[in-house]
Amino acid sequence: MRIHRSPGALTEARPKRPVATLGVFDGVHVGHRFVIRECMTLAAERAGQSVIITFNQHPRALIAKSPPKLITPIEQRLRLFAELGVDHCLVLDFGDELRQIAAERFAHEYFEDVVGAEVVVLGHNCRFGRDREGSAEWLIERAGDFRFETRRAPEIRVGDTILSSTAIRSAIERGELELASTMLGRPFALFGTVIAGRKLGRTIGFPTANLDLHHGLLPPRGVYGCRVEIDDGTYYALVNIGRRPTVTAAAEEDLVEVHVLDWQGDLYGRDLEVAFLRRLRDERKFPDLEALKARIRADEAEFRAFLADGRRA
């Protein structure tokens, strides 16, 4: 996938018979994947290329000054787009200019002039332009005003819940990770960079990588069994989310500490994606470090038994 950081860069790339979509696509969930795959299918039918227009930050950070905690930061979203097989992605900075642009002008400038789209596919709740005026329905009603065809993706439900990034965020924060994973179409994952910590884990035989998240969304405090990819290899890990209440100086903020099983090496400075497979227990304070070590060994045994049963989604 070719990533473009400016409209001019995408225009110069001249995508072939483009089919485009637009959105933040936070989570790149099942509904988003439907939209993206529709773009790819329509592009393939035309021997063309698929194009995603997305944003570095969530527009609500500027519009409502209350940005949601992202499920997937931009680096993770771009990787997921590429895995799906998207041809081009234009990443825009959402500032005052984009906030004030009228929907009609946006459609002419971006869908027509920048992308050169033959077809635009939008999700059922996608909005664009000043005051969120534009939508798939809005474009369809004005079909004669534009040089592209518009398709509207249908609403998708999981049970009684309309699939949305908001619904997934809520499920994650409640600890309903199985529901979140169903809506995402893959296990929920955290994404961040490994930074130096206090190195307390290695003193008790369980070295941990401290993850500096690129987004703020966390599931409830506790210990989880997870999967990580390192150097093109798949490993499993125990992940603690919380404040380390057993140590003498408990953290003031929640930390994400990753103990990779069967791994030796330096992870500092690396970006890691940690996919959640199983919740093992709540975080709690132990009477001493020996009790903590015994509990971690039990956590590891429980998780290895879970993996041995073949439940490695």
C-alpha positions as CSV (number, residue, x, y, z in Angstrom):
1,M,0.0,0.0,0.0
2,R,1.3,3.5,-0.9
3,I,0.8,6.0,1.9
4,H,0.4,9.7,1.0
5,R,0.8,12.5,3.5
6,S,-0.5,15.3,1.3
7,P,-3.3,15.6,-1.4
8,G,-0.6,16.5,-4.0
9,A,1.3,13.3,-3.4
10,L,-1.8,11.2,-4.1
11,T,-2.7,13.2,-7.2
12,E,0.9,12.8,-8.5
13,A,0.6,9.0,-7.9
14,R,-2.4,9.0,-10.3
15,P,-4.3,5.9,-9.0
16,K,-5.8,3.9,-11.8
17,R,-9.7,4.2,-12.1
18,P,-9.9,4.8,-8.3
19,V,-12.7,3.7,-6.0
20,A,-12.5,5.7,-2.8
21,T,-13.8,5.7,0.7
22,L,-13.5,8.2,3.6
23,G,-13.3,7.8,7.4
24,V,-11.3,7.6,10.6
25,F,-11.9,3.8,10.6
26,D,-11.0,3.6,14.3
27,G,-10.7,-0.1,15.1
28,V,-10.9,-1.1,11.4
29,H,-13.8,-3.2,12.6
30,V,-16.1,-5.6,10.8
31,G,-18.2,-2.8,9.4
32,H,-15.2,-0.8,8.2
33,R,-13.8,-3.9,6.6
34,F,-17.1,-4.3,4.7
35,V,-16.7,-0.8,3.3
36,I,-13.1,-1.2,2.4
37,R,-13.6,-4.6,0.8
38,E,-16.5,-3.1,-1.3
39,C,-14.0,-0.5,-2.5
40,M,-11.5,-3.2,-3.4
41,T,-14.1,-5.3,-5.1
42,L,-15.4,-2.4,-7.2
43,A,-11.9,-1.4,-8.1
44,A,-11.0,-4.9,-9.2
45,E,-14.1,-5.0,-11.4
46,R,-12.8,-1.9,-13.2
47,A,-9.2,-3.0,-13.2
48,G,-8.7,0.0,-11.0
49,Q,-7.3,0.8,-7.5
50,S,-8.7,1.3,-4.1
51,V,-8.1,4.5,-2.1
52,I,-8.8,5.3,1.5
53,I,-8.9,8.9,2.8
54,T,-8.3,9.0,6.6
55,F,-7.1,11.3,9.3
56,N,-4.1,11.5,11.6
57,Q,-6.3,12.4,14.6
58,H,-10.0,12.0,15.3
59,P,-12.0,15.0,14.1
60,R,-13.9,15.1,17.4
61,A,-10.6,16.2,19.0
62,L,-11.1,19.6,17.3
63,I,-14.8,19.8,16.8
64,A,-16.0,18.7,20.3
65,K,-12.6,19.1,22.1
66,S,-13.3,15.7,23.6
67,P,-11.5,13.2,21.5
68,P,-12.4,9.6,22.1
69,K,-9.8,7.2,23.3
70,L,-8.7,5.5,20.1
71,I,-9.0,1.8,19.6
72,T,-6.3,1.9,16.9
73,P,-3.7,4.7,16.4
74,I,-2.8,5.8,12.9
75,E,0.2,3.5,12.7
76,Q,-1.9,0.4,13.5
77,R,-4.7,1.5,11.2
78,L,-2.3,1.8,8.3
79,R,-0.9,-1.6,8.9
80,L,-4.4,-3.1,9.0
81,F,-5.3,-1.3,5.7
82,A,-2.2,-2.7,4.1
83,E,-3.0,-6.2,5.3
84,L,-6.5,-5.9,3.7
85,G,-4.8,-5.1,0.4
86,V,-5.7,-1.5,-0.1
87,D,-3.7,0.2,-2.9
88,H,-3.5,3.9,-1.7
89,C,-4.1,5.7,1.6
90,L,-4.2,9.5,1.9
91,V,-3.6,10.6,5.5
92,L,-4.9,14.1,6.3
93,D,-4.4,16.4,9.2
94,F,-7.8,17.4,10.5
95,G,-7.4,21.2,11.2
96,D,-9.5,24.3,11.0
97,E,-9.4,24.3,7.2
98,L,-11.0,20.8,6.9
99,R,-13.4,21.6,9.7
100,Q,-14.8,24.6,7.8
101,I,-14.9,23.2,4.3
102,A,-18.4,22.7,2.9
103,A,-19.4,19.2,1.9
104,E,-19.8,20.2,-1.7
105,R,-16.4,21.7,-1.9
106,F,-14.9,18.7,-0.1
107,A,-16.5,16.3,-2.6
108,H,-15.2,18.3,-5.6
109,E,-11.7,18.9,-4.3
110,Y,-11.0,15.5,-2.7
111,F,-13.1,12.9,-4.3
112,E,-12.9,14.4,-7.8
113,D,-9.8,16.5,-8.1
114,V,-7.4,14.8,-5.7
115,V,-8.5,11.2,-6.1
116,G,-10.2,11.3,-9.4
117,A,-12.7,8.7,-8.1
118,E,-15.0,6.8,-10.3
119,V,-17.0,5.5,-7.3
120,V,-17.1,6.6,-3.7
121,V,-18.3,4.1,-1.1
122,L,-19.3,5.5,2.3
123,G,-20.4,3.8,5.5
124,H,-24.0,4.3,6.7
125,N,-22.9,6.8,9.4
126,C,-20.0,8.5,7.6
127,R,-20.3,12.3,7.6
128,F,-18.0,14.9,6.1
129,G,-17.9,18.7,5.5
130,R,-18.9,21.6,7.7
131,D,-21.4,20.7,10.4
132,R,-21.3,17.1,9.1
133,E,-23.5,18.0,6.2
134,G,-22.2,15.4,3.8
135,S,-23.1,11.7,3.7
136,A,-23.7,8.9,1.3
137,E,-27.4,9.9,1.1
138,W,-26.5,13.6,0.5
139,L,-24.2,12.6,-2.4
140,I,-26.7,10.3,-3.9
141,E,-29.4,13.0,-3.8
142,R,-27.0,15.3,-5.8
143,A,-25.7,12.6,-8.1
144,G,-25.9,15.0,-11.1
145,D,-23.5,17.5,-9.5
146,F,-20.5,15.1,-9.3
147,R,-18.4,13.1,-11.7
148,F,-18.5,9.9,-9.5
149,E,-21.0,7.3,-8.5
150,T,-21.8,7.0,-4.8
151,R,-22.5,3.7,-2.9
152,R,-23.8,3.5,0.6
153,A,-22.7,0.6,2.8
154,P,-25.5,-1.0,4.9
155,E,-25.8,-0.8,8.7
156,I,-24.4,-3.9,10.4
157,R,-25.5,-5.2,13.8
158,V,-24.0,-7.6,16.3
159,G,-27.0,-9.0,18.1
160,D,-29.1,-6.0,19.0
161,T,-26.1,-3.6,18.9
162,I,-25.4,-1.4,15.9
163,L,-21.8,-2.0,15.0
164,S,-19.7,1.2,15.6
165,S,-16.4,2.2,17.1
166,T,-18.2,3.8,20.0
167,A,-19.9,0.5,20.8
168,I,-16.5,-1.3,20.7
169,R,-14.8,1.3,23.0
170,S,-17.6,0.8,25.5
171,A,-17.2,-3.0,25.4
172,I,-13.5,-2.7,25.9
173,E,-13.8,-0.4,28.9
174,R,-16.4,-2.7,30.5
175,G,-14.0,-5.6,30.0
176,E,-16.3,-7.4,27.5
177,L,-13.3,-8.3,25.3
178,E,-15.0,-11.3,23.6
179,L,-17.8,-9.0,22.4
180,A,-15.3,-6.3,21.3
181,S,-13.3,-9.0,19.4
182,T,-16.4,-10.2,17.7
183,M,-17.2,-6.6,16.5
184,L,-13.6,-6.0,15.5
185,G,-13.3,-9.3,13.6
186,R,-10.0,-10.0,15.4
187,P,-8.7,-9.9,19.0
188,F,-8.6,-6.5,20.6
189,A,-5.0,-5.2,20.7
190,L,-3.0,-2.5,22.3
191,F,-0.3,-0.7,20.3
192,G,2.7,1.1,21.7
193,T,6.5,1.5,22.0
194,V,8.6,-0.3,24.6
195,I,10.2,2.1,27.0
196,A,12.6,1.7,29.9
197,G,10.9,1.1,33.2
198,R,12.1,0.4,36.8
199,K,13.2,-3.1,35.8
200,L,11.4,-4.6,38.9
201,G,10.1,-7.6,36.9
202,R,13.6,-9.0,36.2
203,T,14.4,-8.8,39.9
204,I,11.7,-11.4,40.6
205,G,12.4,-13.5,37.5
206,F,9.7,-12.1,35.2
207,P,11.3,-9.3,33.1
208,T,8.6,-7.1,31.5
209,A,8.5,-4.6,28.7
210,N,6.8,-1.4,29.6
211,L,4.5,-0.2,26.8
212,D,4.0,3.5,26.1
213,L,0.7,3.4,24.3
214,H,0.0,5.4,21.2
215,H,-3.6,5.6,22.2
216,G,-5.5,5.9,25.5
217,L,-8.0,3.1,25.5
218,L,-7.4,0.4,28.1
219,P,-9.5,-2.6,29.3
220,P,-10.0,-3.0,33.1
221,R,-7.0,-3.5,35.3
222,G,-5.9,-7.1,35.6
223,V,-3.7,-9.8,34.2
224,Y,-4.3,-11.1,30.6
225,G,-2.9,-13.7,28.3
226,C,-1.9,-12.1,25.0
227,R,-0.2,-12.7,21.7
228,V,2.7,-10.6,20.3
229,E,4.6,-10.6,17.0
230,I,8.4,-10.1,17.3
231,D,10.7,-10.3,14.3
232,D,8.1,-12.1,12.2
233,G,7.6,-14.7,15.0
234,T,4.5,-15.3,17.1
235,Y,5.0,-15.3,20.9
236,Y,2.7,-15.3,23.9
237,A,2.8,-13.1,26.9
238,L,1.4,-12.3,30.3
239,V,0.3,-8.6,30.4
240,N,-0.5,-6.7,33.6
241,I,-2.5,-3.5,33.4
242,G,-2.5,-1.6,36.6
243,R,-0.4,0.1,39.3
244,R,1.7,-2.7,40.7
245,P,0.2,-2.5,44.2
246,T,2.5,-5.1,45.7
247,V,5.7,-3.2,45.1
248,T,6.9,-0.6,47.5
249,A,6.2,2.4,45.2
250,A,3.0,1.7,43.4
251,A,2.5,3.6,40.1
252,E,0.4,6.8,40.0
253,E,-1.0,5.8,36.6
254,D,-2.0,2.6,35.0
255,L,1.0,0.8,33.4
256,V,1.0,-1.8,30.7
257,E,3.7,-4.4,31.4
258,V,4.4,-7.3,29.0
259,H,6.2,-10.4,30.0
260,V,6.9,-12.3,26.8
261,L,7.1,-16.1,27.3
262,D,10.0,-18.0,25.9
263,W,11.7,-14.9,24.7
264,Q,15.1,-13.4,25.4
265,G,16.3,-10.1,23.9
266,D,16.1,-6.4,23.9
267,L,12.7,-4.9,23.0
268,Y,13.5,-1.2,23.9
269,G,12.4,1.2,21.3
270,R,10.3,-1.3,19.4
271,D,6.6,-0.9,18.5
272,L,4.6,-3.8,19.8
273,E,1.0,-4.9,19.1
274,V,-0.4,-6.9,22.0
275,A,-3.5,-8.9,21.1
276,F,-5.7,-10.0,24.0
277,L,-6.7,-13.7,24.1
278,R,-7.8,-14.3,27.7
279,R,-8.4,-12.5,30.9
280,L,-6.7,-14.4,33.8
281,R,-7.5,-12.4,36.9
282,D,-8.0,-9.0,38.5
283,E,-5.0,-7.1,39.7
284,R,-4.5,-7.3,43.4
285,K,-2.0,-6.6,46.2
286,F,-0.1,-9.6,47.5
287,P,1.4,-9.8,51.0
288,D,4.9,-10.1,49.7
289,L,7.0,-10.6,46.6
290,E,7.1,-14.4,47.1
291,A,3.3,-14.6,47.0
292,L,3.4,-12.4,43.8
293,K,5.9,-14.7,42.1
294,A,3.8,-17.7,43.0
295,R,0.7,-16.1,41.5
296,I,2.5,-15.2,38.3
297,R,3.8,-18.8,37.9
298,A,0.2,-19.9,38.3
299,D,-1.0,-17.3,35.8
300,E,1.6,-18.6,33.3
301,A,0.5,-22.2,33.9
302,E,-3.1,-21.3,33.3
303,F,-2.4,-19.5,30.1
304,R,-0.2,-22.2,28.8
305,A,-3.0,-24.7,29.4
306,F,-5.3,-22.5,27.5
307,L,-2.9,-22.3,24.6
308,A,-2.4,-26.1,24.7
309,D,-6.2,-26.5,24.2
310,G,-5.7,-24.9,20.8
311,R,-7.5,-21.6,21.7
312,R,-5.0,-19.3,20.0
313,A,-7.4,-17.0,18.1
